[in-house]
Amino acid sequence: MEKSKILYAEDDETIAFLIQDSLETYYDISCYSDGRSAVEAFNSNTFDICLLDIMMPEMNGFEVAQHIRSKNSDIPIIFISAKALKEDRIKGLKIGADDYLVKPFSIEELILKIEVFLKRSKKTNTYPLHYKVGKYDFDPKNYTLQDNLNTISLTQRESELLSYFIRNKNTILKRQEILKAIWGDDDYFMGRSLDVFISRLRKVLADEENILIENIHGIGFRFSEKHQY
């Protein structure tokens, strides 16, 4: 089963190591030591939940949360901070955080809160009806890529594969992981089908210079999309 993905922003190296070491068994956690790096990561990757310290260089946690909320109104945000004043807690919740943990806290309490918000998010969150892929508007429900001039029809599998790549963009995905997510199995013949569908998607997106589907030798593939900030 695919692990939930956590964006974790914390500038204290010791605390960051301890929390990342405790959580990585259960989650796919990516740690960033300043607010700007966290924002850039959020802009170019897909996460299921965000854990944010407040006092960080470049951008503080409140600023990071405001940016995240401007892009995604549903993703759970938990502040993790030594700032224990009521005013800070209220400010964090007003920005749109789902919870506020004051340091020190137990890892067990953090995991419990993460699980509560992940379950709640999965019950209420649905994937977007449309994605922007370069110049195209991608409609995964109707299997189409459309720009101002043309509409390209995809097969159901091609649409499912492109959706999966988009949700896991800039991440190296193992062949077996893709096959089990899309086909439910990873046998040889399905593997050959995967290669055919990836070849088809590459041809469809050939004119999009900022989009790349890379072969990662001996491992799988990576779908990457450059963003302009």
C-alpha positions, -999 to +999 in steps of 0.1 A: +000+000+000+013+034-010+024+056+020+008+089+027+031+118+018+041+144+044+056+178+038+076+186+070+092+221+075+115+225+105+148+244+108+160+227+140+181+199+127+179+178+159+141+180+161+137+174+124+159+143+125+140+128+155+105+134+140+116+123+105+132+091+119+101+083+139+076+089+111+094+075+080+084+039+089+048+048+084+049+077+060+067+091+030+081+122+047+101+150+030+118+175+053+127+211+045+148+234+067+133+268+056+100+281+046+109+290+010+121+254+003+089+241+017+068+263-006+088+253-036+084+217-027+046+221-023+044+238-057+061+210-075+050+179-056+019+162-043+015+158-005-013+145+017-006+165+049+017+194+060+036+197+093+049+232+098+072+248+124+066+286+127+100+301+134+120+294+102+143+314+079+133+327+045+095+324+052+079+316+086+053+289+091+024+313+090+035+326+056+040+290+043+005+280+055-010+310+038+006+301+005-005+264+009-041+275+016-041+298-014-033+268-036-052+240-017-081+246+006-084+209+017-049+196+026-045+191+063-020+215+080-006+209+115+016+235+132+044+222+154+059+250+174+075+261+206+053+293+205+027+285+231+009+318+234-029+317+228-025+345+202-002+323+181-025+294+182-055+315+172-035+331+144-025+297+131-060+284+132-074+315+115-049+311+087-064+277+080-044+252+101-063+221+112-044+218+145-016+233+166+009+212+186+031+229+212+066+215+217+075+193+235+049+166+225+049+129+221+054+112+188+024+090+196+002+121+199+016+135+166+009+102+148-026+101+162-034+135+149-019+128+115-040+097+112-072+115+122-067+142+096-056+118+068-087+097+074-109+128+074-092+141+042-096+108+023-133+108+031-139+143+019-112+149-007-116+140-043-090+144-070-095+176-091-120+173-120-094+188-143-056+192-143-034+216-162-008+197-182+013+223-201-010+240-226-036+212-221-067+210-199-067+173-188-101+159-180-094+124-165-131+116-162-137+120-199-102+109-210-094+140-229-066+166-233-078+198-248-061+231-258-076+261-276-075+243-310-077+205-305-091+178-283-070+146-279-088+114-268-070+090-245-079+055-235-090+048-200-056+033-191-038+062-206-059+086-186-054+066-154-017+065-159-014+102-166-035+110-135-012+088-114+019+105-128+005+140-121-004+130-085+031+117-080+050+142-101+088+147-096+089+113-078+106+082-089+080+055-093+089+018-095+074-002-123+058-026-099+043+003-080+027+018-111+014-016-124-002-025-091-018+010-088-032+010-123-036-027-133-037-043-098-009-067-108+027-065-121+031-095-145+052-094-177+024-087-201+010-058-181+046-045-180+047-045-218+013-026-218+028+000-195+056+006-219+031+011-248+010+035-229+040+056-217+052+057-253+018+070-263+018+097-236+052+109-247+041+113-282+010+132-271+030+155-249+060+158-272+056+195-278+055+203-241+091+213-233+085+216-196+070+181-192+092+150-192+085+113-186+120+098-178+131+062-177+150+056-145+171+026-155+164-005-135+138+012-114+109+028-132+098+062-143+096+099-132+071+124-145+084+159-141+070+193-148+089+226-145+071+254-129+076+291-133+075+310-100 
